[in-house]
């Protein structure tokens, strides 16, 4: 298979909330187009898109799939990401690999917060969009009500292109308003049949078609003049006006049907070919901006074969048996199988393996891929999701895609010592597949910590860890990295004197401790005058003070924001040594710490919560109950955004609570802001708990 003509190619992304029927729609598109011979089922685990064991088991998408099919002499690359809010990063990455989106809204599942967030990104990127209402075979579903919901929740003025056709209460087909015909199909037969509009529906269709013509004409002066003059637009005029309006993001055509019942699919496929842009059309509008990885110079590439090769890796799949597979959108030039390319994100050369056109887990070898195509590369060694690949003689790097940051963390322990290496290797591999996961070893708490976008996300990662790498772990809440500091100035002497049979040990120093502003860390000063302590012993005092600061006297947490000055002391010409002054410095520091009013500090996080207006009161009340301080509330992108400062100790299980308070429609991000003093009553409990743990560990 050779490279495709860009004019006969469409790259589209299916987006929806979890449970909206997106994967069933994708399956029906493959079935109707003839890419598969039978209609797969999520319930039976037979869909092309959901082929990972976790997807079959959970009956939902957990990884982005690439689905290639053909319709009306045009190749379609359909990208199907998961709809779960915990896996939103997969959708955001895939958006940068396509030219348009199909927004899938389930008649029974409605619109959730994750879909609102996705739609915000779609509009920001200026991606043309088709809207598809699925699950229309369910009882009591109203097209008008769903149109109103989309207008209210997403701000979309949808333009219906077809109407559901029911016979004896059952969804039987769709009434196409442009072609003025009835499309009907079935689960058994992929071919969509056409029939005249039934007489009983003619009046409804004529009224809907009139509204469609008015909606199209309003955005184009020429069409408006034609419509006002003739009172009617031809099918060619309608299609041309729709195409211009869709690609300018003025019009969002609405289609409806059922993926499970394979109804309404042919009009959607027609619209993908007739209304959505090809890579060639996108290339004619604007070039793609990047930068030189060494000089920072702004560079541009066009989505044409004549420009040097460049591409963006938007998905990585790693299988212990099959190896690594990298999904790439070829942004410019031509990529050849078995060629050498340059990874400008990591500064290294890569030898490409085979190139594949992808249909779920089926990989079809191809010899090359031209600008605009989406393919998979086998066995790249260092390349990860988000990396730029380019011609080794024409370097360019595209901006990194901003992804959601993890919000929920767990400390993990391997169930057996033999699994420790497998856990570390496996999690690093999973992060290469899913960059919204994070795995680290915390120096302060000595724990391995796994962070993700929610409980479901982390459970999924551990399920994959067990299946792919044979490693099992135990989860528990991570320790909070508390700190200790002082509130007053204090002085103390440390004197170390030890006499043995030969040379003794003698060190004597006076230290002064003073608090520093929050976040200043540690400053050391030498204020010794008159040679009370020889200069060569001062570094020993400082070194041991630094060591002593690793363990405070309240609960053994590191001491921060403290100025330490050595200002006096004495020495012995024979018995003094670096070791003696190290011990003396440590003794003086601990004594001074006791009288400097030590206090406990805790990490404070800046938390941003996005919720709908009807949930804002409960969420603010909950944050206040977590010792949070609300900074401000503002309306943003169809939601209310609450910004607050909240102690990390109160946020460990917040993801679960927020879902409960908002029926799954809230989301949040958080990042470290600063350390603040722990309230006295709480600090006492933390210190007592620490003492109990230390005592238990000693036994």
SVG drawing of the C-alpha trace seen along z (x, -y; Angstrom):
<svg xmlns="http://www.w3.org/2000/svg" viewBox="-49 -39 98 51">
<polyline fill="none" stroke="black" stroke-width="0.4" points="0.0,0.0 1.5,-3.4 0.9,-6.8 -2.5,-8.3 -3.6,-11.4 -4.3,-14.0 -7.5,-15.1 -9.0,-11.6 -8.2,-11.5 -10.1,-12.6 -8.8,-12.5 -11.6,-12.7 -11.7,-12.3 -14.7,-10.8 -15.3,-12.5 -17.9,-11.9 -18.5,-11.2 -18.1,-7.7 -21.1,-5.6 -22.4,-7.7 -22.2,-5.0 -19.1,-6.3 -17.4,-3.0 -20.7,-1.4 -20.9,-4.3 -17.3,-3.6 -18.2,0.1 -21.2,-0.8 -19.1,-3.1 -16.7,-0.3 -19.5,2.1 -21.4,-0.2 -18.2,-1.1 -17.4,2.6 -14.2,2.5 -15.6,5.3 -17.9,8.1 -20.1,8.1 -21.2,5.6 -19.2,6.0 -20.7,5.7 -19.4,4.0 -21.4,6.4 -19.8,9.4 -16.3,7.8 -16.1,8.1 -15.7,4.5 -12.7,3.6 -11.9,0.4 -11.9,1.9 -9.5,4.8 -7.3,4.5 -8.3,7.0 -9.1,4.1 -11.5,2.7 -13.2,6.0 -13.4,6.6 -14.6,3.1 -16.8,2.7 -15.5,-0.8 -12.6,-2.4 -9.4,-2.9 -6.9,-3.6 -7.0,-5.5 -7.6,-3.3 -7.0,-4.1 -9.5,-2.8 -9.0,-3.0 -11.8,-2.5 -13.0,-3.8 -16.2,-5.5 -17.0,-7.0 -13.5,-6.6 -12.1,-8.4 -9.9,-6.9 -11.1,-7.8 -8.7,-7.7 -11.1,-7.5 -9.4,-8.2 -11.4,-6.8 -10.1,-7.9 -11.6,-6.9 -14.4,-9.1 -13.7,-8.8 -12.7,-12.0 -9.7,-10.2 -8.3,-9.6 -8.9,-13.0 -5.2,-13.3 -5.7,-10.7 -8.3,-12.9 -6.3,-16.1 -3.3,-14.4 -5.4,-13.0 -6.9,-16.4 -3.5,-17.5 -3.5,-14.6 -6.8,-15.3 -8.5,-17.9 -12.0,-17.6 -14.1,-16.1 -17.4,-14.3 -19.0,-15.1 -21.1,-12.1 -23.9,-12.8 -25.8,-9.9 -29.6,-10.4 -29.6,-8.7 -26.2,-9.7 -26.5,-13.4 -23.6,-15.9 -21.0,-15.6 -18.3,-18.0 -15.6,-16.1 -17.4,-16.7 -17.7,-20.4 -13.9,-20.5 -13.3,-18.7 -15.6,-21.0 -13.7,-24.0 -10.5,-22.6 -12.2,-21.8 -13.3,-25.5 -9.9,-26.8 -8.1,-24.7 -10.7,-25.8 -11.5,-22.2 -14.6,-21.8 -17.3,-19.6 -20.2,-17.3 -22.6,-16.5 -24.1,-13.0 -26.9,-12.1 -26.8,-8.3 -28.9,-6.0 -31.9,-7.5 -33.5,-4.0 -34.3,-4.4 -37.9,-5.2 -38.9,-8.7 -36.0,-10.4 -36.7,-13.9 -34.5,-15.4 -35.7,-18.9 -34.8,-18.4 -31.3,-17.2 -30.8,-20.2 -31.8,-22.4 -29.4,-20.7 -26.5,-21.2 -27.3,-24.8 -27.5,-25.3 -24.5,-23.2 -22.1,-23.7 -23.4,-26.8 -23.8,-24.9 -26.5,-26.0 -26.9,-22.6 -28.4,-22.4 -30.4,-19.1 -29.5,-17.3 -31.7,-14.3 -34.7,-13.4 -35.3,-10.0 -37.9,-7.9 -40.0,-5.7 -42.5,-3.1 -44.6,-1.3 -42.6,-3.1 -39.3,-1.6 -36.4,-3.6 -36.4,-2.4 -34.2,-4.9 -33.5,-8.6 -35.1,-11.2 -32.3,-12.9 -33.1,-16.6 -30.5,-17.4 -31.1,-14.5 -34.8,-14.3 -34.9,-10.6 -35.3,-7.9 -32.2,-6.0 -32.8,-2.7 -30.4,0.1 -30.1,2.9 -27.6,4.8 -27.5,7.7 -27.0,5.7 -24.4,3.0 -25.8,1.5 -27.9,-1.6 -31.1,-1.5 -32.8,-4.6 -36.5,-5.2 -38.8,-8.1 -40.0,-10.2 -43.2,-8.6 -46.3,-10.7 -46.9,-10.8 -43.6,-12.6 -43.5,-14.9 -44.8,-18.0 -42.4,-17.6 -39.5,-17.1 -40.4,-20.2 -40.6,-22.4 -37.2,-21.0 -35.6,-21.5 -36.8,-25.1 -35.1,-25.7 -32.0,-24.0 -31.9,-26.2 -32.4,-29.4 -29.6,-28.3 -27.2,-27.8 -28.2,-30.9 -27.8,-33.2 -24.0,-32.7 -23.5,-33.4 -24.6,-36.6 -24.7,-34.9 -26.8,-32.0 -29.1,-34.3 -29.8,-36.3 -30.5,-33.0 -32.8,-31.8 -34.7,-35.1 -35.1,-35.2 -35.9,-31.6 -37.4,-30.6 -35.4,-27.3 -31.7,-26.2 -30.6,-23.4 -29.0,-20.3 -25.6,-21.5 -26.1,-24.9 -26.9,-23.3 -23.9,-21.1 -21.6,-23.9 -22.9,-26.3 -22.7,-23.6 -19.1,-22.8 -18.0,-26.4 -19.9,-26.9 -18.6,-23.8 -15.0,-24.5 -15.3,-28.0 -16.7,-26.6 -19.9,-28.7 -22.2,-25.6 -22.4,-22.4 -24.5,-19.9 -26.5,-17.5 -27.0,-13.8 -28.8,-11.2 -29.3,-7.5 -28.1,-4.4 -24.7,-2.8 -25.9,0.4 -28.8,0.7 -26.7,-0.5 -29.1,-3.3 -28.3,-6.8 -24.6,-5.9 -24.6,-6.4 -25.6,-10.1 -22.8,-10.6 -20.2,-9.0 -21.4,-11.1 -21.0,-14.2 -17.4,-13.3 -16.5,-13.0 -18.6,-15.9 -18.3,-18.5 -15.1,-18.0 -11.7,-19.2 -9.0,-17.1 -5.3,-17.6 -4.7,-19.3 -7.4,-21.9 -6.0,-22.5 -2.5,-22.9 -3.8,-25.6 -5.1,-27.7 -2.0,-27.9 1.5,-26.4 2.4,-24.6 4.7,-26.5 7.6,-25.0 11.0,-25.9 14.6,-24.9 15.5,-22.6 19.0,-24.2 18.6,-27.9 15.0,-28.5 14.4,-30.0 10.7,-30.0 10.2,-27.5 7.2,-26.6 6.2,-23.4 3.4,-22.9 1.4,-19.7 2.8,-18.9 5.1,-16.2 7.6,-18.6 8.5,-19.9 11.0,-18.0 9.4,-15.2 8.0,-16.1 5.4,-14.4 3.9,-14.3 3.6,-11.1 0.3,-11.3 0.0,-7.8 2.3,-5.0 1.4,-1.4 3.8,1.0 3.3,4.7 5.9,7.0 5.5,9.5 4.7,7.4 6.9,4.4 6.4,0.6 4.0,-0.9 4.0,-4.7 1.0,-6.4 2.1,-9.5 0.4,-12.2 2.7,-13.0 2.6,-16.8 4.8,-17.4 6.8,-15.6 6.9,-11.8 7.8,-9.1 9.3,-5.9 9.4,-2.5 12.9,-1.5 14.2,-5.1 16.3,-7.0 14.6,-10.1 15.6,-12.6 13.7,-12.9 14.1,-16.6 12.3,-16.4 15.1,-14.1 18.0,-15.0 18.5,-11.5 18.3,-9.5 15.7,-6.8 15.6,-3.9 12.0,-3.4 10.7,0.1 7.7,1.0 4.9,-1.4 1.4,-0.3 -2.1,-1.4 -4.1,-0.5 -7.6,1.0 -7.8,1.7 -5.3,4.4 -4.9,5.2 -1.7,3.7 -1.4,3.5 2.2,2.9 2.6,-0.1 5.7,-1.4 5.3,-5.1 3.0,-7.8 2.6,-11.3 1.7,-14.6 -1.7,-14.4 -1.8,-10.7 -1.9,-8.9 0.0,-5.7 1.9,-3.6 5.7,-3.0 7.1,0.1 10.0,0.5 11.1,-3.1 13.5,-2.9 13.4,-6.3 10.4,-8.1 7.5,-8.8 4.0,-10.4 4.2,-14.0 7.6,-13.8 8.4,-15.4 10.1,-13.3 11.6,-15.0 14.1,-14.8 17.6,-14.2 18.9,-17.0 16.0,-19.5 15.4,-19.7 12.2,-21.2 10.3,-20.7 6.7,-21.3 5.3,-22.7 4.6,-20.1 0.9,-19.6 -0.3,-20.7 -1.9,-17.7 -3.9,-17.6 -1.8,-17.0 -2.4,-14.1 -4.7,-14.9 -4.7,-11.7 -1.7,-9.9 -1.1,-6.6 2.0,-5.2 2.7,-1.8 4.6,1.2 5.5,4.3 3.8,7.3 7.2,9.2 10.8,8.0 11.1,9.9 8.6,7.6 10.3,4.3 12.2,4.0 9.2,5.2 7.0,2.5 9.5,-0.2 10.0,0.9 6.3,1.6 5.2,-1.8 7.7,-3.7 6.5,-1.8 2.9,-2.6 3.8,-6.3 5.3,-6.2 1.8,-5.0 -0.1,-7.5 1.8,-10.7 -1.0,-11.7 0.3,-9.1 3.2,-10.0 5.5,-7.7 8.2,-9.0 10.3,-8.1 9.9,-10.8 13.1,-11.6 11.4,-13.0 9.1,-10.1 11.1,-7.3 7.9,-6.1 7.2,-5.1 4.2,-7.3 1.9,-6.7 -0.3,-9.6 -3.2,-9.7 -6.3,-11.5 -8.5,-9.6 -9.1,-6.3 -10.4,-4.7 -7.3,-5.8 -4.9,-4.3 -6.9,-1.1 -6.6,-0.7 -2.9,-1.3 -2.4,1.4 -4.5,3.8 -2.3,3.3 0.8,3.5 -0.3,7.0 -1.3,8.2 1.7,6.9 4.5,7.1 3.3,9.6 3.8,7.2 1.4,6.7 1.4,3.8 -0.4,2.7 -1.8,-0.8 -2.0,-3.2 -2.3,-6.9 1.0,-8.6 2.7,-10.3 2.5,-14.1 5.9,-15.8 5.6,-18.0 8.4,-20.4 9.6,-22.0 10.7,-25.5 11.2,-28.0 9.4,-31.1 12.0,-32.7 15.7,-33.4 17.7,-31.2 21.4,-30.6 23.0,-27.5 26.5,-26.0 27.7,-22.6 30.7,-21.3 32.2,-18.0 35.1,-16.8 36.4,-13.3 39.7,-12.1 41.3,-8.8 44.6,-7.2 46.2,-9.1 44.9,-12.3 41.4,-13.4 38.6,-15.1 37.6,-18.7 35.2,-21.0 33.3,-23.9 30.9,-26.3 28.1,-28.7 25.2,-28.8 22.4,-31.3 19.2,-30.2 16.8,-32.8 13.7,-32.3 13.7,-33.2 10.8,-34.2 8.7,-31.3 10.4,-29.5 13.9,-30.9 15.3,-27.5 18.6,-27.7 21.4,-30.3 24.7,-29.7 26.9,-32.5 30.3,-32.6 30.5,-35.4 33.4,-34.1 36.0,-36.8 39.4,-36.8 40.2,-33.2 38.0,-31.6 37.5,-28.7 40.0,-28.2 38.6,-28.9 39.3,-25.3 36.9,-23.9 33.9,-26.2 32.9,-24.0 32.7,-21.0 30.3,-22.9 28.1,-23.9 28.1,-20.4 26.9,-18.8 24.3,-21.5 22.9,-20.6 22.9,-17.0 21.0,-17.7 18.4,-19.8 17.2,-16.6 15.5,-15.5 13.7,-18.1 12.9,-17.6 9.1,-17.7 8.4,-14.7 11.6,-14.1 10.7,-16.2 13.3,-18.3 13.9,-21.8 13.5,-24.7 13.5,-28.5 16.2,-28.9 19.3,-31.1 22.2,-29.5 25.2,-31.6 28.3,-30.3 29.5,-33.3 31.9,-31.9 33.6,-28.9 37.0,-27.5 39.5,-24.9 42.4,-22.8 45.6,-23.0 46.1,-19.2 42.7,-17.6 40.5,-19.6 39.5,-18.0 36.8,-18.3 34.9,-15.4 34.9,-17.1 33.5,-20.3 30.9,-18.3 29.6,-16.8 29.7,-20.1 27.8,-21.8 25.1,-19.2 24.8,-19.4 24.5,-23.2 21.9,-23.1 19.6,-20.7 19.8,-22.6 19.0,-25.9 16.1,-24.3 14.4,-23.3 14.2,-26.9 13.5,-28.6 9.7,-27.7 9.7,-25.0 6.5,-24.6 5.2,-22.2 4.6,-23.2 2.4,-21.6 2.2,-21.8 -0.6,-24.1 -1.9,-23.5 -3.5,-25.9 -6.7,-24.1 -8.9,-25.0 -12.3,-23.3 -14.6,-23.5 -18.2,-22.8 -21.7,-23.6 -23.5,-26.5 -26.0,-24.2 -23.2,-22.4 -21.1,-25.4 -22.5,-25.9 -21.8,-22.3 -18.3,-22.3 -17.4,-25.6 -18.8,-24.3 -16.7,-21.1 -13.5,-23.1 -14.1,-25.2 -14.5,-22.1 -11.1,-21.0 -9.5,-24.1 -9.5,-25.7 -9.4,-29.4 -11.5,-30.5 -9.5,-33.0 -12.1,-33.7 -14.9,-32.3 -15.4,-33.1 -17.5,-32.0 -15.4,-30.2 -16.3,-28.1 -19.9,-27.1 -18.7,-26.3 -17.9,-28.1 -14.2,-27.9 -13.3,-28.0 -9.7,-28.8 -8.7,-28.0 -5.7,-27.3 -6.1,-23.9 -3.7,-21.8 -2.4,-18.8 -3.4,-16.6 -7.1,-17.4 -6.9,-16.6 -5.7,-13.0 -9.2,-11.6 -10.8,-14.7 -11.2,-13.2 -13.7,-10.7 -15.6,-13.3 -15.8,-15.7 -17.4,-13.1 -19.9,-12.3 -20.8,-16.0 -21.2,-16.8 -22.5,-13.5 -19.2,-13.1 -19.5,-16.5 -16.8,-18.3 -13.1,-18.4 -10.1,-19.9 -6.4,-20.5 -3.9,-21.3 -0.3,-22.3 2.0,-23.2 1.8,-26.8 3.8,-27.1 4.2,-25.7 2.1,-27.1 2.0,-26.5 -0.2,-23.6 -2.9,-24.7 -1.7,-23.9 -4.3,-21.2 -3.7,-19.3 0.1,-19.6 -0.2,-18.0 -2.0,-15.0 0.5,-14.7 3.4,-14.7 1.7,-12.1 1.0,-9.9 4.6,-10.1 5.8,-9.1 3.5,-6.0 4.8,-5.0 8.4,-5.4 7.7,-3.3 6.0,-0.6 8.8,-0.6 11.4,-0.1 9.6,3.0"/>
</svg>
